[in-house]
Amino acid sequence: MSKRTSEVVSNIIAVPDPNHLEGGDGEEEVFEGSELDSAAVETPATGGEDFMHTDDFRRLFVGVVMADTLVAMRWLDRKWHKVVEKKLIEVGDEPFGEIIVHGGNDISNEVAWSDARKDRMKQATKVVFLLNITKVGDRACYCAFNLVAVDIPEGITSIGRDSFMYCSSLKDISFPKSLTSIGMCSFADCPSLEQVDLLHTKVQELGEGAFQNCTSLREMKVPDSLQKFGDDVFYNCSQLVPSAIDVDDKINKNDVTSEVVAYLRSIQ
């Protein structure tokens, strides 16, 4: 071999023998897809800095983020309700198509009969209840002709007088367990109302004429807590009251109403 050839050979990088790799005796080579490879993947890292790369850390991180997000959303929700309620009390304005029920929502008879209020009520198809209120105010939804369904939330204990009077399309009402009283003429002249379920509530009182002229009302469930009711509660509820009870009797109104309530309890 010439001198030049030997120099070239000596400059060639030696390729290590795969049978004598570094790492010492007893170590096995891991090939992709082998049992050792899958075992390595399945074994999570524990302790130290490696914990940040485990599924436990990811779940913890996601949980903390979700908890913080929920707290922030609830805070913003309360903030929004306070801002809306303040605006409504000061300005007396409501979003188009909505009735906002808030803490100071009693509507005077004069305002309820005003042309501006009536025009607004004609457009209302939804009722929104703000937080931390205990009463649906007097005439809050008075003459909301196109209101079909109402879901009264938990925490509300009373429904004010004339609150849903003349809601001619109202057909479905969901009452809360916390409810204790329904005021005078609250649901009077709601001819589309077919059934009322108060069995799960704590209602103790039905005001005078609370359901009068609900001509389609055919099912009424009342709780044992009901002890007090005014005159003409079910006046002209021809589909609810049996003909044997003379609801047109003007002399013994209380006796008539007592008979009606006793009858309702007997059939539920």
Secondary structure, DSSP 8 states (H G I E B T S, - for coil): --HHHHHHHHHS-----GGG-SS-TT-----TTSHHHHHHHHS---SGGGGGGSHHHHHHHHHHHHHHHHHHHHHHHHHHHHHHHHHHHHH----TTEEEE-TT----HHHHTSHHHHHHHHH--EEEE-TT--EE-TTTTTT-TT--EEE--TT--EE-TTTTTT-TT--EEE--TT--EE-TTTTTT-TT--EEE-TTS---EE-TTTTTT-TT--EEE--TT--EE-TTTTTT-TTTS-TTS-TT-SS-HHHHHHHHHHHHHHH-
